[in-house]
Structure formats: C-alpha cells, structure tokens
Amino acid sequence: MSIAQAKRFTLDEYHRLGELGFFHEDDHIELINGEIIEMASKGTAHETCLRNLLRELPKIVSDRATLQSQAPIALPPNSEPEPDFAILQNRDDNYLYGHPQPADVLLVMEVSDSSLAYDQDVKIPLYAKTGITDYWIFNLFDNYLEAYSEPYQDNQSRYGYSNKRIFLSNEIITFPCFPDLSLDLAKVFPPKVNF
C-alpha cells in the first residue's frame, strides 16, 4: 500500500514552471525545501520598516557590496527564498548570469510581523544548512532585532545558529561583514504598534 506524498520541486522545475507561465506576475511566492510557499501579506508596520531600510541601507553599504531587496537567493537543490534584504559580495556580472548562491551572501535580513514564526522556525535552519553565516530578523512584535550567527549542525542533523543576540530598537548595530559600518535601529523600527 502506498501513501500519498506531496510533490517537491527542484530549482530547475520551479524555474520551468515560471517559464511556462504557471505563476501570475503578482504572485508572492518562494520555493522552500521543495514546496511552493505563498508569502504572507505585509502589514503597515512591515512596509514602514521596509521603507526605512530602503532609505538607510544603500547609504551605508554604498558600493562596498551589492544590496538586493525581495529578490531570489538560490539554495540548491530545492530552495529559492526571497528575503526582504540581502547584502551580497560584488560580482562583475551583477548577478546577470545567475541568482546569488550561499557563498555570495554576506547577510540576510527579514522583516517579521505575521511571518515571525516562519522566519524563525523554517528560515533559520534553511539558511544555517547552506552556510549563510549571518541572518537578521527585524522582529516587529517585540520591537527588536534578532541577530543570528555561527551556523551549526547537531548530531540529529538539525541546523541552526549557535549565537543569537538581541538588539533593542534604540541601539546601533554593526554589520558582521563590515565591522566599520553601523545601522541605527531607531531609524529603522517604526513606532511600536499593537498587532
């Protein structure tokens, strides 16, 4: 007797579905562990935080790295998340010939309100497994930044980060990839609102 099992897609199959027009232009989806996931809608605090980061990050990062927003990162064999922001190593082709791979990623950032549990429970092991060294969650529920570093794999083959630091919304944080650069979180977090 066989048990029904969901079809999991590879990166190539996912891209082929897109080429065939399977997805609509306004679909907000990403491929995570072979599953096509519809991303949660964003609230006003989420959008405000994104706008604040869009204002601050380009000034800080400048031309020292490539900054991308809500664009794919290829995590073979079967994931292609689209984090809110990623700081990438500069590349001569500016990623024209392929989405960034884990070795290109200096820092991944997610802004989290309704997606907080997903960003913690699913994205942490996903990024840690591929060796992405630093992952930040702008936690809008608790109004602080969760900074994860030092990916590990335990003896049950679970992945995570061994270092988690909390930075309050009035603190200044330095970038792990550029210790001489810092971000004033007071310019990023919107005023605390009740969800």
Secondary structure, 3 states (H helix, E strand, C coil): CCCCCCCCCCHHHHHHHHHCCCCCCCCCEEEECCEEEECCCCCHHHHHHHHHHHHHHHHHHCCCCEEEECCCCCECCCEECCCCEEEECCCCCCCCCCCCCHHHEEEEEEEECCCHHHHHHHHHHHHHHCCCCEEEEEECCCCEEEEEEEEEECCCCCEEEEEEEEEECCCEEECCCCCCCEEEHHHCCCCCCCC
